[in-house]
């Protein structure tokens, strides 16, 4: 069994166990990025939502069954904008298009709309932690000529089975998945608050933080420490925001009370300011 999302395939490969960091305390509103290092390029606060739906200039949708033996049917109707939040609602219901599925949900993707290369991503959100529920905020390489995992996958946030995870994945020389995984346990009290997930990517390293505390990191030049070629290639990446149910990692949702909701207050992207442009105080 492996963590993460496998783009319609059973994932394989290996990973090494890592210690579990202590739970991260809630920090509802983080300090803004340092203006000496980052410049805001794009942001969606889910206030500009035609017909109360996420702006189509930023987001498209995955549809139907997609991956990981999951039990939900993805459809647009389960995503809406409410009071300045993106709200993805997972429901226990049979979709009209395929009644063999027991749940519906939404998966938003910025592929072909908002794609970026390196930089800083920030999401402020409140996630569901109900049994069998698998919310995520992740990015993939926008290179259709490369198959997973060689195009790279970064799970900025995913939750299942009691823990929030921060993962990096790439393909080795045989296109087998290599995972760098870390996680920490959370409870309902933690999940009742908004939290901030940050992903920073520069020329040397990538970092995933929760409420300004670094959870995991990944060297860019030699991801597995053996000198293999850089898996984080120079093509851009796109974002996915979704709620899955069950599947390879989500667990049994049969006893969970639905609907459940994933609230996203804001997603922003910043470019790094070149050192030559930094002003020394």
Buried (B, 14 or more C-beta within 10 A) or exposed (E): EBBBBBBEEEBEBEBEEEEEBEBBEBBEEBEEBEEEBBEBEBEBBBEEBEEEBBBEEBBBBBEEBBBBEBBBBBBBEBBBBEEEBBBBBBBBBBBEEEEEBBBBBBBBBBBEBBBBEBBBBBBBBBBBBBBBBBBBBBBBBBBEEBEBBBBBBBBBBBBBBEBBBBBBBBBBEEBBBBBBBBBBEBEEEBBEEBBBBBBBBEEEEBBBBBBEEBBBBBBBEEBEEEEBEEBBBEBBBBBBBBBBBBBBBBBEBEEBEBBBBBBBBBBBBBBBBEEEEEEEE
